[in-house]
Every structure is written in structure tokens, then in C-alpha cells.
């Protein structure tokens, strides 16, 4: 297995571990920001789309206190990008 596939699998596993709880948004978002500042961001095909979904989640959370649908859209987009299925 090459390093790129291993990194994608590790990242996908990280996302799966954190996707079940909206309280993990900050953890997932921090990982996304870390990736955006690294050379790995080129592998995230729709990086701007993922960031837009994160911002939509943050805004919805601010106004409603919970935003599960927006959180799920963010996490799904992040996971799909990592696995190259976008």
C-alpha cells in the first residue's frame, strides 16, 4: 500500500471515529484546517465545498443551537473527498 492510500485510510478512519457526534465538529474542523495548510490539500478535490459546508454548519449552530443536518453534510463531504469519491 502506498503512502497516499495509507494516509487516506487513516484520515477516513479518523472521520468515522468523530462523525457520530456534533460535538466533534471542532476536532474535524481542526483536521480540515491542518490539511489545508499542508501539501495534502491537493488530494481534497472539493476543498472549497467542504469549507463552505463547515461555515454553513457554524452559522446554523450559532442561530439554532443544533445543526445536525449541516454537520452531516460537512462530514459526508469531507469523507467523500478523502476517499476520492466526489
N, C-alpha and C positions, 0 to 999 in steps of 0.2 A: 504494500500500500504506500503510495507516495505521500509526501508531507502535506500537500494541499488537501487531499481527501481526508487525511487524519485530522487536520485542523477543522475541516468542515464537519466531520463526525463529532469531534469534541464540542464544537460550538453548538451543533444541533442538540446534543445531549444536555448541554447547559441550558438551552432554551426550554427543552422539555421539562427539566427539573424545576424551572421557575415559572412556567406558564399557567399553572393551576390556581394562582392566587394573585389578584390585582395588586396586593401589597408588594409584590416583587417587581413592579414596574421600574422603580429606581435602579434595581440591580441589573435588569435587562437593558435599560436605557444607558447606564454607565458602560456596559459592554459594547453597545452600539457606538457610543462616542469614542471608546477606546479603538474600535475598529476603524472609525472614520479618520482617526489620527495615525493610522498605520498603513502600511503598503497593502494590507489585506482588503482594504475597501474596494479595490478594483474587482474583487470577486463578488461583491454585493451588487448585483445587476441593477436593482431599483433602490439604491441607497436613498435618493431623494424622496421616493414614495414612502419608505419606512419612516424617515424623519418626519414627513408630513403626517403620517398616521400617529406618530408619537405626540406631535403637537396637538392634534385633534383630541387625543386622549387626555392630555394635560388640561386643555381648555374645558372639556366636558366634565372632568373630575372636579375642576375648580368651581363650576357652576352647579353641579348636581350632587357632589359628594361621592358618587359612584359612577363608573362608566364602563361596565363590563363589556358591552359590545365593541366599544372603541379599543379597549385593551386587547380583546381577542383579535381584532383586525390588525393591530400593531404586531402582536406576537406571531400571527399567521404569516404576515408579510415578511417579517424578519426570518422566520424559519424557512419559508419558501425560497427566499433569496440565498440563504446559506446553503441550502440543498440544491440550488441551481434549477428549481422547477418553476421559476417565474417566466 
